Every structure is written in structure tokens, then in C-alpha cells.
Amino acid sequence: MIWVMVAAGLGVAELVATTLDLALLGIAALSAAGLAALGLPIGVQFLGFCVSAVLLMALVRPVVRRHMVNTPPIRSGVARLVGKEAITLTDVARNSGRVRIDGEEWTARPYDSDLVIPKDTTVEIFAIEGATALVYPREQPVFREDLWQP
């Protein structure tokens, strides 16, 4: 019963601290309680507690920590613009061009430097370099009604 009380105390402390370490020690205390339930001597119980605590800390803790710390990246700033749609306000060529992105005007140049994108074309933003958007025209739909003959 002492091992179960130790495990419960560690569980409560884990709820306050939220470190994961105390929860793993609580699980190790429960394994020692299992050994005590089998009627094994206190030395074996303590050895079982120590071995399971070391194994849990060495094997489980790094995996859980990695999943707790590595949150998915959130794109912010100009990185959030990559992949968005824009409209060309002028012809966009290697040395000049302007696009409207989310209501803001940006300088732009084509991602393919040999390409000239006409005014009023829907483009996709491939990258942002400084204050210049690198754009490429959106693909035209494969199906066009004017080409379809019944």
C-alpha cells in the first residue's frame, strides 16, 4: 500500500508541476507495488522501482518530450504569403512589375526570369525576396467550355 500511496502522491504532484518526470516515477512506483503484491521482499521492490524508473526515463521520456516540444511551425510574416494568390497590376517582367496580395501592392518579378506575365493575370506566390514577390501564373483549367463539342 505504501507504493500505491507514493504513486498517488507523485501523480498529484505531476498535476501541479506538469513536468512528465513525476508521472514516470509514479508509474515506476506502481510497478514496485505490483512486486509487493507478489509478496517479494522490500529490496526487490526497491530494485524494481529503480530499474523501471531508469528505463522509463531513458526510453519513454525522450520520445514524449520530442512530441511535446516540436509543435507544427506556424507561418507568419511574409512566409504566410507563399502559396497565396495574387493579381498582376502591371506587366510583370524580369526588372519590373506590381501585384496585389491581400489588398496590398507588392513589387513582383516572375519566378522564371524569361517569362513576362501580362496585367490582370492571376498568379501564385512562390517566394518572397525582401519586398519582392516571386510569382508564376496559375495554371489554366484543363476543361474549357468553348473547346468542348457534344
C-alpha positions, 0 to 999 in steps of 0.5 A: 500500500505504501507504493500505491500511496507514493504513486498517488502522491507523485501523480498529484504532484505531476498535476501541479508541476506538469513536468512528465518526470513525476508521472514516470516515477509514479508509474515506476512506483506502481510497478514496485507495488505490483512486486509487493503484491507478489509478496517479494521482499522490500529490496526487490521492490526497491530494485524494481522501482529503480530499474523501471524508473531508469528505463522509463526515463531513458526510453519513454521520456525522450520520445514524449518530450520530442512530441511535446516540444516540436509543435507544427511551425506556424507561418507568419510574416511574409512566409504566410504569403507563399502559396497565396494568390495574387493579381498582376497590376502591371506587366510583370517582367524580369526588372519590373512589375506590381501585384496585389496580395491581400489588398496590398501592392507588392513589387513582383518579378516572375519566378522564371526570369524569361517569362513576362506575365501580362496585367490582370493575370492571376498568379501564385506566390512562390517566394518572397525576396525582401519586398519582392514577390516571386510569382508564376501564373496559375495554371489554366483549367484543363476543361474549357467550355468553348473547346468542348463539342457534344 
